[in-house]
Amino acid sequence: DGGITQSPKYLFRKEGQNVTLSCEQNLNHDAMYWYRQDPGQGLRLIYYSQIVNDFQKGDIAEGYSVSREKKESFPLTVTSAQKNPTAFYLCASSIHREDYGYTFGSGTRLTVV
Amino acid sequence: EDKVVQSPLSLVVHEGDTVTLNCSYEVTNFRSLLWYKQEKKAPTFLFMLTSSGIEKKSGRLSSILDKKELFSILNITATQTGDSAVYLCAKGGSEKLVFGKGTKLTVNP
């Protein structure tokens, strides 16, 4: 079955450590996105990529980094520069254009202690 | 700033009630308006609206877009406890979807 897989589902890290969240899709979608969700804040865009080896900053990119070396994969690194990293992270993908809608992964809940 | 505003932010109803969720947006780069339902983890797609005045229906859910007044509504009739979720509205048209904060709907038995 085609879909988008995020791993791990839950992640605990100590303050000051970098951590990488995985996102893989087998839908042959061109575009991939990372959103952060906090209670009462909705979904806020971190980074997005429309083609391999290219990505753009979203609204809250500071403290995060991404890569897009393969069409299927769009990992997100939460660096120690991110001041408040504890949140729910959602990865999504879409075919060609975002206004056709996204397919979402199940999310990763990151807790920094 | 590219804004999508949803109201109310939170709503508590009893089973059987009808609810209307609202979403307003800015006209810049508009191509589509999408509704998603988020129960626990991944948001699931409900509707995509591109034309004004044409209602889309799926069972007890329906949605309509008003491009003149820049808003959309999502109606849920005869609500059930399984409708309890966060409903997200998103605007498409600028290389990425811009989401509102969501409406948290709680349906009590």
gemmi code that builds the backbone of each chain (N, CA, C; Angstrom):
import gemmi

chains = {
    "A": [
        ("ASP", (0.839, -1.198, 0.000), (0.000, 0.000, 0.000), (0.871, 1.243, 0.000)),
        ("GLY", (0.474, 2.248, -0.804), (1.236, 3.480, -0.811), (0.911, 4.323, 0.390)),
        ("GLY", (1.917, 5.062, 0.850), (1.670, 5.917, 1.992), (2.898, 6.697, 2.371)),
        ("ILE", (2.792, 7.361, 3.498), (3.886, 8.178, 4.007), (4.155, 7.754, 5.441)),
        ("THR", (5.400, 7.439, 5.732), (5.774, 6.859, 7.019), (6.709, 7.781, 7.771)),
        ("GLN", (6.332, 8.093, 8.998), (7.201, 8.857, 9.860), (7.703, 7.963, 10.981)),
        ("SER", (8.967, 8.157, 11.318), (9.508, 7.395, 12.450), (10.550, 8.234, 13.177)),
        ("PRO", (10.678, 8.007, 14.488), (9.813, 7.165, 15.311), (8.507, 7.889, 15.637)),
        ("LYS", (7.586, 7.216, 16.279), (6.330, 7.855, 16.687), (6.552, 8.754, 17.900)),
        ("TYR", (7.411, 8.311, 18.809), (7.736, 9.081, 20.005), (9.259, 9.160, 20.131)),
        ("LEU", (9.737, 10.311, 20.546), (11.179, 10.529, 20.631), (11.464, 11.419, 21.829)),
        ("PHE", (12.401, 10.969, 22.660), (12.809, 11.752, 23.813), (14.278, 12.094, 23.653)),
        ("ARG", (14.625, 13.346, 23.881), (16.011, 13.771, 23.759), (16.355, 14.745, 24.869)),
        ("LYS", (17.630, 14.767, 25.195), (18.100, 15.732, 26.188), (18.321, 17.076, 25.502)),
        ("GLU", (18.143, 18.122, 26.291), (18.363, 19.469, 25.776), (19.789, 19.584, 25.247)),
        ("GLY", (19.927, 20.260, 24.095), (21.246, 20.474, 23.516), (21.656, 19.432, 22.498)),
        ("GLN", (20.884, 18.371, 22.362), (21.203, 17.333, 21.380), (20.454, 17.576, 20.088)),
        ("ASN", (21.109, 17.302, 18.969), (20.409, 17.301, 17.678), (19.647, 15.988, 17.551)),
        ("VAL", (18.550, 16.043, 16.823), (17.779, 14.829, 16.594), (17.185, 14.879, 15.181)),
        ("THR", (17.151, 13.714, 14.516), (16.629, 13.658, 13.143), (15.361, 12.829, 13.095)),
        ("LEU", (14.326, 13.413, 12.486), (13.038, 12.746, 12.298), (12.962, 12.263, 10.853)),
        ("SER", (12.514, 11.031, 10.705), (12.473, 10.420, 9.383), (11.099, 10.586, 8.746)),
        ("CYS", (11.087, 10.801, 7.425), (9.848, 10.834, 6.654), (10.110, 10.183, 5.301)),
        ("GLU", (9.379, 9.113, 4.995), (9.542, 8.379, 3.742), (8.172, 8.203, 3.090)),
        ("GLN", (8.130, 8.403, 1.770), (6.866, 8.188, 1.050), (7.103, 7.336, -0.190)),
        ("ASN", (6.132, 6.493, -0.506), (6.209, 5.662, -1.710), (5.036, 5.951, -2.642)),
        ("LEU", (4.602, 7.209, -2.626), (3.477, 7.653, -3.433), (3.934, 8.275, -4.750)),
        ("ASN", (5.255, 8.374, -4.928), (5.825, 9.047, -6.099), (5.429, 10.528, -6.145)),
        ("HIS", (5.230, 11.107, -4.978), (4.892, 12.529, -4.916), (6.138, 13.382, -5.071)),
        ("ASP", (5.976, 14.499, -5.773), (7.113, 15.390, -5.987), (7.422, 16.246, -4.761)),
        ("ALA", (6.385, 16.739, -4.123), (6.561, 17.723, -3.058), (6.414, 17.087, -1.681)),
        ("MET", (7.239, 17.551, -0.753), (7.159, 17.094, 0.630), (7.279, 18.289, 1.559)),
        ("TYR", (6.670, 18.149, 2.752), (6.527, 19.275, 3.676), (6.736, 18.797, 5.110)),
        ("TRP", (7.256, 19.691, 5.942), (7.310, 19.457, 7.387), (6.538, 20.567, 8.098)),
        ("TYR", (5.628, 20.117, 8.981), (4.860, 21.050, 9.802), (5.097, 20.727, 11.274)),
        ("ARG", (4.967, 21.754, 12.062), (5.008, 21.599, 13.510), (3.627, 21.950, 14.045)),
        ("GLN", (3.152, 21.158, 15.011), (1.844, 21.425, 15.597), (1.982, 21.539, 17.109)),
        ("ASP", (1.593, 22.689, 17.634), (1.528, 22.915, 19.074), (0.072, 23.116, 19.454)),
        ("PRO", (-0.281, 22.832, 20.702), (-1.678, 23.016, 21.127), (-2.156, 24.440, 20.863)),
        ("GLY", (-3.293, 24.561, 20.203), (-3.870, 25.873, 19.942), (-3.183, 26.675, 18.856)),
        ("GLN", (-2.173, 26.096, 18.196), (-1.426, 26.853, 17.187), (-1.684, 26.385, 15.763)),
        ("GLY", (-2.395, 25.338, 15.568), (-2.569, 24.822, 14.216), (-1.268, 24.257, 13.680)),
        ("LEU", (-1.171, 24.146, 12.362), (0.024, 23.607, 11.708), (0.856, 24.765, 11.179)),
        ("ARG", (2.128, 24.789, 11.550), (3.026, 25.822, 11.067), (4.136, 25.183, 10.237)),
        ("LEU", (4.397, 25.774, 9.071), (5.313, 25.191, 8.098), (6.757, 25.441, 8.484)),
        ("ILE", (7.555, 24.366, 8.490), (8.974, 24.478, 8.821), (9.809, 24.573, 7.536)),
        ("TYR", (9.727, 23.550, 6.703), (10.430, 23.498, 5.418), (9.566, 22.761, 4.415)),
        ("TYR", (9.812, 23.021, 3.125), (9.174, 22.233, 2.094), (10.116, 22.069, 0.916)),
        ("SER", (9.840, 21.036, 0.128), (10.684, 20.713, -1.019), (9.784, 20.278, -2.167)),
        ("GLN", (10.014, 20.853, -3.329), (9.180, 20.498, -4.484), (9.901, 19.585, -5.456)),
        ("ILE", (11.239, 19.552, -5.379), (12.011, 18.632, -6.202), (13.235, 18.176, -5.420)),
        ("VAL", (13.835, 17.110, -5.896), (15.038, 16.582, -5.242), (16.137, 17.636, -5.273)),
        ("ASN", (16.903, 17.672, -4.190), (18.047, 18.581, -4.039), (17.663, 20.053, -3.986)),
        ("ASP", (16.405, 20.320, -3.667), (15.961, 21.707, -3.517), (14.928, 21.778, -2.410)),
        ("PHE", (15.032, 22.798, -1.557), (14.034, 22.980, -0.503), (13.996, 24.451, -0.119)),
        ("GLN", (12.866, 24.842, 0.483), (12.667, 26.238, 0.868), (12.268, 26.319, 2.332)),
        ("LYS", (12.634, 27.415, 2.949), (12.233, 27.660, 4.331), (10.750, 27.996, 4.401)),
        ("GLY", (10.142, 27.509, 5.467), (8.774, 27.897, 5.749), (8.745, 29.053, 6.729)),
        ("ASP", (7.684, 29.129, 7.510), (7.501, 30.257, 8.414), (8.324, 30.178, 9.688)),
        ("ILE", (8.735, 28.959, 10.079), (9.438, 28.794, 11.361), (10.665, 27.913, 11.188)),
        ("ALA", (11.521, 28.210, 10.212), (12.662, 27.351, 9.872), (13.827, 27.442, 10.853)),
        ("GLU", (13.883, 28.481, 11.654), (15.049, 28.668, 12.522), (15.197, 27.509, 13.500)),
        ("GLY", (16.433, 26.949, 13.537), (16.699, 25.838, 14.441), (16.429, 24.476, 13.841)),
        ("TYR", (16.043, 24.449, 12.576), (15.764, 23.199, 11.866), (16.605, 23.125, 10.591)),
        ("SER", (16.863, 21.893, 10.122), (17.492, 21.716, 8.822), (16.893, 20.478, 8.161)),
        ("VAL", (16.956, 20.449, 6.817), (16.403, 19.337, 6.051), (17.360, 18.980, 4.923)),
        ("SER", (17.086, 17.831, 4.303), (17.775, 17.447, 3.074), (16.762, 16.730, 2.194)),
        ("ARG", (17.027, 16.746, 0.895), (16.144, 16.016, -0.034), (17.042, 15.394, -1.119)),
        ("GLU", (17.734, 14.334, -0.716), (18.658, 13.652, -1.629), (17.941, 12.634, -2.502)),
        ("LYS", (16.806, 12.157, -2.018), (15.993, 11.204, -2.791), (14.550, 11.687, -2.818)),
        ("LYS", (13.836, 11.346, -3.854), (12.444, 11.771, -3.980), (11.599, 11.233, -2.829)),
        ("GLU", (11.946, 10.037, -2.347), (11.118, 9.367, -1.355), (11.336, 9.869, 0.069)),
        ("SER", (12.415, 10.588, 0.310), (12.837, 10.849, 1.678), (13.061, 12.330, 1.945)),
        ("PHE", (12.600, 12.796, 3.118), (12.740, 14.212, 3.465), (12.957, 14.305, 4.977)),
        ("PRO", (14.148, 13.969, 5.469), (14.381, 13.985, 6.919), (14.513, 15.398, 7.479)),
        ("LEU", (14.078, 15.552, 8.691), (14.130, 16.834, 9.400), (15.042, 16.699, 10.614)),
        ("THR", (16.018, 17.593, 10.723), (16.887, 17.621, 11.895), (16.498, 18.802, 12.777)),
        ("VAL", (16.239, 18.493, 14.029), (15.945, 19.530, 15.014), (17.263, 19.791, 15.738)),
        ("THR", (17.807, 20.966, 15.577), (19.116, 21.241, 16.137), (19.007, 21.842, 17.532)),
        ("SER", (20.149, 21.952, 18.182), (20.179, 22.520, 19.539), (19.838, 24.012, 19.505)),
        ("ALA", (19.836, 24.612, 18.320), (19.500, 26.036, 18.200), (17.999, 26.290, 18.288)),
        ("GLN", (17.207, 25.239, 18.172), (15.745, 25.395, 18.262), (15.399, 25.551, 19.736)),
        ("LYS", (14.824, 26.688, 20.093), (14.667, 27.035, 21.491), (13.575, 26.243, 22.206)),
        ("ASN", (12.579, 25.839, 21.487), (11.469, 25.138, 22.116), (11.049, 23.963, 21.234)),
        ("PRO", (11.836, 22.896, 21.193), (11.606, 21.842, 20.212), (10.498, 20.852, 20.565)),
        ("THR", (10.051, 20.841, 21.788), (9.015, 19.877, 22.164), (7.727, 20.201, 21.427)),
        ("ALA", (7.270, 19.259, 20.587), (6.088, 19.495, 19.751), (5.739, 18.215, 19.008)),
        ("PHE", (4.654, 18.279, 18.266), (4.227, 17.196, 17.381), (4.595, 17.601, 15.970)),
        ("TYR", (5.353, 16.732, 15.281), (5.847, 17.055, 13.945), (5.155, 16.181, 12.897)),
        ("LEU", (4.611, 16.842, 11.889), (3.899, 16.155, 10.817), (4.621, 16.351, 9.493)),
        ("CYS", (4.771, 15.272, 8.775), (5.329, 15.300, 7.431), (4.182, 15.066, 6.455)),
        ("ALA", (4.245, 15.694, 5.289), (3.189, 15.526, 4.295), (3.806, 15.509, 2.905)),
        ("SER", (3.057, 14.980, 1.960), (3.516, 15.007, 0.579), (2.341, 15.325, -0.328)),
        ("SER", (2.653, 15.815, -1.524), (1.598, 16.096, -2.487), (2.131, 15.896, -3.896)),
        ("ILE", (1.196, 15.646, -4.818), (1.576, 15.455, -6.206), (1.582, 16.814, -6.886)),
        ("HIS", (2.687, 17.185, -7.465), (2.841, 18.413, -8.237), (2.549, 19.695, -7.478)),
        ("ARG", (1.281, 19.861, -7.076), (0.894, 21.119, -6.464), (0.177, 20.909, -5.146)),
        ("GLU", (0.422, 21.861, -4.242), (-0.114, 21.697, -2.883), (-1.625, 21.814, -2.864)),
        ("ASP", (-2.218, 22.479, -3.826), (-3.653, 22.702, -3.706), (-4.468, 21.499, -4.143)),
        ("TYR", (-3.796, 20.414, -4.541), (-4.500, 19.148, -4.708), (-4.644, 18.415, -3.383)),
        ("GLY", (-4.049, 18.959, -2.367), (-4.174, 18.340, -1.052), (-2.949, 17.534, -0.685)),
        ("TYR", (-2.783, 17.342, 0.586), (-1.657, 16.595, 1.109), (-2.087, 15.214, 1.582)),
        ("THR", (-1.101, 14.296, 1.576), (-1.205, 13.063, 2.346), (-0.263, 13.234, 3.524)),
        ("PHE", (-0.769, 12.977, 4.716), (0.028, 13.182, 5.922), (0.556, 11.868, 6.466)),
        ("GLY", (1.710, 11.957, 7.106), (2.192, 10.861, 7.933), (1.496, 10.893, 9.274)),
        ("SER", (1.796, 9.922, 10.127), (1.145, 9.816, 11.436), (1.804, 10.669, 12.506)),
        ("GLY", (2.908, 11.298, 12.164), (3.515, 12.246, 13.085), (4.548, 11.645, 14.017)),
        ("THR", (5.415, 12.515, 14.507), (6.397, 12.172, 15.543), (6.228, 13.160, 16.685)),
        ("ARG", (6.054, 12.619, 17.884), (5.967, 13.499, 19.051), (7.337, 13.560, 19.699)),
        ("LEU", (7.949, 14.726, 19.653), (9.289, 14.933, 20.201), (9.169, 15.623, 21.550)),
        ("THR", (9.825, 15.036, 22.539), (9.880, 15.635, 23.861), (11.339, 15.840, 24.243)),
        ("VAL", (11.680, 17.064, 24.544), (13.044, 17.381, 24.962), (13.039, 17.649, 26.461)),
        ("VAL", (13.902, 16.938, 27.163), (13.909, 17.053, 28.635), (15.234, 17.651, 29.117)),
    ],
    "B": [
        ("GLU", (0.647, 39.260, 5.264), (0.734, 37.926, 5.863), (-0.397, 37.045, 5.337)),
        ("ASP", (-0.089, 35.805, 5.033), (-1.058, 34.864, 4.476), (-1.831, 34.224, 5.616)),
        ("LYS", (-3.101, 34.634, 5.802), (-3.812, 34.194, 6.995), (-5.015, 33.347, 6.673)),
        ("VAL", (-5.244, 32.360, 7.515), (-6.469, 31.583, 7.499), (-6.986, 31.591, 8.931)),
        ("VAL", (-8.226, 32.046, 9.103), (-8.769, 32.199, 10.449), (-9.988, 31.305, 10.607)),
        ("GLN", (-9.943, 30.460, 11.610), (-11.068, 29.549, 11.865), (-11.801, 29.964, 13.141)),
        ("SER", (-13.109, 29.752, 13.102), (-13.905, 30.017, 14.303), (-15.078, 29.048, 14.355)),
        ("PRO", (-15.527, 28.696, 15.556), (-14.858, 28.979, 16.821), (-13.613, 28.105, 16.963)),
        ("LEU", (-12.772, 28.391, 17.938), (-11.593, 27.559, 18.171), (-11.978, 26.269, 18.882)),
        ("SER", (-13.082, 26.322, 19.623), (-13.502, 25.155, 20.381), (-15.022, 25.143, 20.456)),
        ("LEU", (-15.592, 23.936, 20.408), (-17.047, 23.813, 20.379), (-17.440, 22.495, 21.051)),
        ("VAL", (-18.404, 22.557, 21.958), (-18.891, 21.350, 22.627), (-20.388, 21.231, 22.364)),
        ("VAL", (-20.812, 20.096, 21.818), (-22.219, 19.900, 21.487), (-22.662, 18.523, 21.979)),
        ("HIS", (-23.974, 18.275, 21.865), (-24.515, 16.956, 22.195), (-24.787, 16.182, 20.914)),
        ("GLU", (-24.729, 14.894, 21.046), (-25.048, 14.038, 19.887), (-26.378, 14.453, 19.281)),
        ("GLY", (-26.390, 14.487, 17.953), (-27.627, 14.855, 17.264), (-27.684, 16.319, 16.860)),
        ("ASP", (-26.858, 17.145, 17.489), (-26.839, 18.570, 17.122), (-26.239, 18.752, 15.736)),
        ("THR", (-26.528, 19.898, 15.135), (-25.900, 20.317, 13.875), (-24.897, 21.418, 14.184)),
        ("VAL", (-23.727, 21.326, 13.595), (-22.698, 22.340, 13.841), (-22.230, 22.963, 12.534)),
        ("THR", (-21.791, 24.201, 12.641), (-21.221, 24.926, 11.496), (-19.872, 25.477, 11.917)),
        ("LEU", (-18.849, 25.089, 11.175), (-17.500, 25.574, 11.434), (-17.137, 26.577, 10.341)),
        ("ASN", (-16.445, 27.635, 10.745), (-16.161, 28.725, 9.823), (-14.677, 28.848, 9.508)),
        ("CYS", (-14.398, 29.313, 8.304), (-13.015, 29.515, 7.876), (-12.977, 30.726, 6.949)),
        ("SER", (-12.189, 31.731, 7.300), (-12.007, 32.880, 6.410), (-10.542, 32.938, 5.991)),
        ("TYR", (-10.294, 33.521, 4.833), (-8.934, 33.514, 4.296), (-8.659, 34.792, 3.537)),
        ("GLU", (-7.371, 35.031, 3.285), (-6.978, 36.185, 2.475), (-6.936, 35.763, 1.014)),
        ("VAL", (-7.225, 36.691, 0.129), (-7.422, 36.357, -1.275), (-6.114, 36.150, -2.031)),
        ("THR", (-4.989, 36.591, -1.507), (-3.703, 36.524, -2.201), (-3.368, 35.093, -2.613)),
        ("ASN", (-3.083, 34.891, -3.912), (-2.643, 33.584, -4.422), (-3.621, 32.459, -4.150)),
        ("PHE", (-4.886, 32.737, -4.075), (-5.843, 31.682, -3.748), (-6.076, 30.771, -4.944)),
        ("ARG", (-6.028, 29.431, -4.691), (-6.411, 28.454, -5.711), (-7.454, 27.478, -5.180)),
        ("SER", (-7.367, 27.163, -3.896), (-8.290, 26.162, -3.356), (-8.400, 26.324, -1.850)),
        ("LEU", (-9.490, 25.774, -1.308), (-9.723, 25.769, 0.133), (-9.976, 24.311, 0.515)),
        ("LEU", (-9.231, 23.833, 1.493), (-9.329, 22.422, 1.856), (-9.722, 22.266, 3.321)),
        ("TRP", (-10.468, 21.215, 3.590), (-10.842, 20.857, 4.962), (-10.263, 19.479, 5.294)),
        ("TYR", (-9.708, 19.385, 6.513), (-9.169, 18.129, 7.016), (-9.759, 17.847, 8.393)),
        ("LYS", (-9.820, 16.551, 8.743), (-10.236, 16.124, 10.081), (-9.031, 15.470, 10.745)),
        ("GLN", (-8.718, 15.895, 11.966), (-7.595, 15.312, 12.694), (-8.105, 14.749, 14.009)),
        ("GLU", (-8.081, 13.404, 14.116), (-8.589, 12.784, 15.333), (-7.483, 12.579, 16.353)),
        ("LYS", (-6.431, 11.903, 15.956), (-5.339, 11.732, 16.914), (-4.003, 12.133, 16.300)),
        ("LYS", (-3.718, 11.619, 15.157), (-2.406, 11.834, 14.563), (-2.508, 12.544, 13.210)),
        ("ALA", (-2.634, 11.725, 12.144), (-2.577, 12.289, 10.792), (-3.903, 12.924, 10.392)),
        ("PRO", (-3.897, 14.167, 9.944), (-5.121, 14.751, 9.386), (-5.569, 13.961, 8.166)),
        ("THR", (-6.871, 13.789, 8.033), (-7.413, 13.101, 6.862), (-8.240, 14.075, 6.047)),
        ("PHE", (-8.160, 13.922, 4.748), (-8.774, 14.853, 3.806), (-10.294, 14.723, 3.832)),
        ("LEU", (-10.984, 15.868, 3.842), (-12.445, 15.871, 3.758), (-12.908, 16.436, 2.413)),
        ("PHE", (-12.591, 17.696, 2.161), (-13.073, 18.360, 0.961), (-12.020, 19.292, 0.386)),
        ("MET", (-12.102, 19.486, -0.924), (-11.364, 20.544, -1.589), (-12.364, 21.381, -2.382)),
        ("LEU", (-12.317, 22.690, -2.199), (-13.264, 23.603, -2.826), (-12.493, 24.595, -3.679)),
        ("THR", (-12.944, 24.757, -4.895), (-12.313, 25.740, -5.767), (-13.311, 26.716, -6.364)),
        ("SER", (-14.559, 26.328, -6.439), (-15.577, 27.176, -7.065), (-16.573, 27.673, -6.036)),
        ("SER", (-16.995, 28.889, -6.209), (-17.918, 29.514, -5.277), (-19.316, 28.934, -5.442)),
        ("GLY", (-19.989, 28.723, -4.315), (-21.404, 28.383, -4.349), (-21.745, 26.937, -4.635)),
        ("ILE", (-20.750, 26.114, -4.865), (-21.024, 24.703, -5.160), (-20.772, 23.896, -3.903)),
        ("GLU", (-21.838, 23.276, -3.395), (-21.714, 22.523, -2.154), (-21.135, 21.141, -2.424)),
        ("LYS", (-20.209, 20.757, -1.567), (-19.685, 19.393, -1.631), (-20.227, 18.646, -0.419)),
        ("LYS", (-20.641, 17.384, -0.653), (-21.251, 16.604, 0.425), (-20.602, 15.239, 0.536)),
        ("SER", (-20.511, 14.780, 1.785), (-20.066, 13.419, 2.036), (-20.790, 12.955, 3.283)),
        ("GLY", (-21.854, 12.215, 3.077), (-22.648, 11.748, 4.218), (-23.263, 12.914, 4.965)),
        ("ARG", (-22.940, 13.011, 6.248), (-23.510, 14.086, 7.089), (-22.673, 15.375, 7.016)),
        ("LEU", (-21.573, 15.340, 6.299), (-20.716, 16.516, 6.194), (-20.934, 17.212, 4.865)),
        ("SER", (-20.899, 18.523, 4.900), (-20.989, 19.300, 3.662), (-20.185, 20.571, 3.843)),
        ("SER", (-19.772, 21.137, 2.709), (-18.964, 22.344, 2.760), (-19.228, 23.189, 1.533)),
        ("ILE", (-19.067, 24.493, 1.693), (-19.302, 25.414, 0.593), (-18.313, 26.555, 0.698)),
        ("LEU", (-18.013, 27.144, -0.451), (-17.034, 28.225, -0.525), (-17.709, 29.483, -1.060)),
        ("ASP", (-17.378, 30.619, -0.470), (-17.842, 31.917, -0.970), (-16.602, 32.746, -1.304)),
        ("LYS", (-16.272, 32.814, -2.601), (-15.048, 33.494, -3.003), (-15.186, 35.009, -2.986)),
        ("LYS", (-16.415, 35.489, -2.958), (-16.613, 36.937, -2.888), (-16.350, 37.433, -1.462)),
        ("GLU", (-16.903, 36.690, -0.493), (-16.737, 37.078, 0.907), (-15.514, 36.420, 1.560)),
        ("LEU", (-14.821, 35.569, 0.823), (-13.577, 34.934, 1.267), (-13.775, 34.067, 2.512)),
        ("PHE", (-14.765, 33.190, 2.453), (-14.915, 32.266, 3.571), (-15.510, 30.951, 3.088)),
        ("SER", (-15.375, 29.968, 3.970), (-15.954, 28.650, 3.732), (-16.572, 28.170, 5.039)),
        ("ILE", (-17.599, 27.340, 4.921), (-18.169, 26.712, 6.106), (-18.175, 25.201, 5.929)),
        ("LEU", (-18.049, 24.533, 7.047), (-18.170, 23.076, 7.098), (-19.342, 22.766, 8.017)),
        ("ASN", (-20.340, 22.077, 7.477), (-21.515, 21.702, 8.266), (-21.474, 20.223, 8.602)),
        ("ILE", (-21.839, 19.901, 9.818), (-21.989, 18.504, 10.212), (-23.374, 18.370, 10.831)),
        ("THR", (-24.218, 17.560, 10.221), (-25.571, 17.351, 10.749), (-25.611, 16.062, 11.572)),
        ("ALA", (-26.577, 16.006, 12.483), (-26.778, 14.811, 13.320), (-25.452, 14.294, 13.861)),
        ("THR", (-24.745, 15.146, 14.585), (-23.397, 14.804, 15.040), (-23.377, 13.532, 15.883)),
        ("GLN", (-22.245, 12.834, 15.791), (-22.022, 11.606, 16.553), (-20.728, 11.773, 17.342)),
        ("THR", (-20.535, 10.936, 18.357), (-19.314, 11.064, 19.168), (-18.067, 10.856, 18.312)),
        ("GLY", (-18.191, 10.091, 17.254), (-17.058, 9.864, 16.351), (-16.668, 11.082, 15.539)),
        ("ASP", (-17.495, 12.116, 15.578), (-17.146, 13.363, 14.889), (-16.206, 14.218, 15.737)),
        ("SER", (-15.994, 13.846, 16.993), (-15.091, 14.597, 17.865), (-13.694, 14.579, 17.270)),
        ("ALA", (-13.146, 15.765, 17.022), (-11.855, 15.878, 16.344), (-11.501, 17.354, 16.251)),
        ("VAL", (-10.310, 17.606, 15.731), (-9.936, 18.962, 15.336), (-10.149, 19.060, 13.833)),
        ("TYR", (-10.870, 20.068, 13.406), (-11.130, 20.286, 11.977), (-10.255, 21.439, 11.501)),
        ("LEU", (-9.442, 21.129, 10.490), (-8.479, 22.091, 9.975), (-8.921, 22.597, 8.614)),
        ("CYS", (-8.777, 23.882, 8.437), (-9.047, 24.525, 7.155), (-7.697, 24.978, 6.599)),
        ("ALA", (-7.505, 24.852, 5.295), (-6.233, 25.256, 4.694), (-6.467, 25.913, 3.340)),
        ("LYS", (-5.648, 26.885, 3.054), (-5.723, 27.589, 1.774), (-4.557, 27.157, 0.902)),
        ("GLY", (-4.839, 26.828, -0.353), (-3.805, 26.446, -1.294), (-3.611, 27.510, -2.358)),
        ("GLY", (-2.363, 27.668, -2.821), (-2.138, 28.617, -3.900), (-0.807, 29.311, -3.885)),
        ("SER", (0.053, 28.989, -2.928), (1.355, 29.675, -2.860), (2.462, 28.667, -2.600)),
        ("GLU", (2.424, 27.555, -3.306), (3.397, 26.464, -3.204), (3.242, 25.647, -1.934)),
        ("LYS", (2.444, 26.098, -1.004), (2.229, 25.303, 0.200), (0.861, 25.630, 0.761)),
        ("LEU", (0.312, 24.687, 1.521), (-0.953, 24.944, 2.190), (-0.701, 25.803, 3.428)),
        ("VAL", (-1.576, 26.772, 3.640), (-1.526, 27.587, 4.850), (-2.723, 27.185, 5.697)),
        ("PHE", (-2.457, 26.738, 6.907), (-3.505, 26.199, 7.764), (-3.980, 27.223, 8.777)),
        ("GLY", (-5.259, 27.106, 9.147), (-5.770, 27.818, 10.289), (-5.407, 27.068, 11.561)),
        ("LYS", (-5.826, 27.617, 12.707), (-5.487, 26.995, 13.986), (-6.367, 25.794, 14.303)),
        ("GLY", (-7.432, 25.633, 13.556), (-8.299, 24.491, 13.784), (-9.445, 24.794, 14.721)),
        ("THR", (-10.507, 24.018, 14.577), (-11.631, 24.054, 15.513), (-11.708, 22.702, 16.193)),
        ("LYS", (-11.617, 22.716, 17.530), (-11.734, 21.470, 18.275), (-13.194, 21.205, 18.602)),
        ("LEU", (-13.752, 20.173, 17.987), (-15.157, 19.807, 18.197), (-15.239, 18.622, 19.159)),
        ("THR", (-16.030, 18.779, 20.192), (-16.292, 17.691, 21.127), (-17.781, 17.389, 21.089)),
        ("VAL", (-18.128, 16.147, 20.780), (-19.529, 15.729, 20.735), (-19.769, 14.797, 21.919)),
        ("ASN", (-20.611, 15.233, 22.835), (-20.913, 14.433, 24.027), (-22.144, 13.567, 23.801)),
        ("PRO", (-22.143, 12.344, 24.388), (-23.293, 11.458, 24.178), (-24.537, 11.957, 24.913)),
    ],
}
model = gemmi.Model(1)
for chain_id, residues in chains.items():
    chain = gemmi.Chain(chain_id)
    for i, (resn, *xyz) in enumerate(residues, 1):
        res = gemmi.Residue()
        res.name, res.seqid = resn, gemmi.SeqId(i, " ")
        for name, pos in zip(("N", "CA", "C"), xyz):
            atom = gemmi.Atom()
            atom.name, atom.element = name, gemmi.Element(name[0])
            atom.pos, atom.b_iso = gemmi.Position(*pos), 0.0
            res.add_atom(atom)
        chain.add_residue(res)
    model.add_chain(chain)
structure = gemmi.Structure()
structure.add_model(model)
structure.setup_entities()
